[in-house]
Amino acid sequence: MAITASSNLTVTTISLTMAELGPLNPLPVVAAELDQPYTVGEGVPEELQTSARYGVVPNVYPYLMQDGYSRDAAPKELPAVVLENSKLKVTVVPSLGGRIWELFDKATGKQLLHTHDAPQLANIALRKAWFAGGLEWNIGTRGHSPTSCDPLHTAIVHTPDGKHILRLWEYERLREVVFQVDIWLPADSDVLFAAVRLRNPNDHDVPMYWWSNAAIPETDGTRVIAPADEAFGSDYATDITRVRPTDHEGYDGTWLVNSPHAADFFFDIDPSERRWVVAADDDGDGLAMLSTGLLRGKKLFVWGQGQGGKRWQEWLSPGGRTVRRDPGGSGADAV
């Protein structure tokens, strides 16, 4: 990783208290690992059912598992890149999957992403190790990316028109493609831009799944909305079926604290609609994510208010509450 400073980009470090990732498991994963947590039920169009079946991989080979970590956390300094203007301050951690760790709105004084100074590792990603918080990049197949806890190649690109772009990239070995994320923050812009590029060096088509996953603070007044009345939903105990998030099993699931258990809502956005999803608190502040048409899906996930969901939230973010919003697909995002 080689990065240099630029006018509105600063190379710095941040301090986090977390466990070491530990050694890789030397045993290759050759047995089936990636069983679906649910099946597709009634009301899901055949096109989406076909896409869900397409390109499924049995395991994460040739990656090795990252299951050698412990719960023995200690302070550590990590390299970071800060993009800042008069409206926003954005902190990116290249050594942890290129995650956008903080997105600070100067007008409201609020962190728009859920973040934590002591993130805990847990067996959630495709290679086991994963931590909650920030906005992450996921590629290849269903599940948190093999690069969730890996360092990404990082550089600052100076464009002919004067832009200073933070570029992150890596070769993804499940699909044998290169993914690239460019992040930039124009002067006085209240919008952070991220452009995703996927390069396929093969002489054949490659199945692809891309999703950008943002963790947001969960409060009693937080609601997540998108331009759709219906969604394809699942509570991980039932099939994915067509549901109405605002009237789901007797509650309005768009208000985060209403969900009694973990649940997914894949918003069924009409192709003619702009692709967006918003999380707003009771002040009307929050995070909006917009994308090009290629990034077709917008999804709400909650851990839920039950015993299991609260336990997961406490395990991953001691003393904090968090919920994830997961837009899926491929294209360019504005966050």
Disulfide bonds with the S-S distance in Angstrom:
none
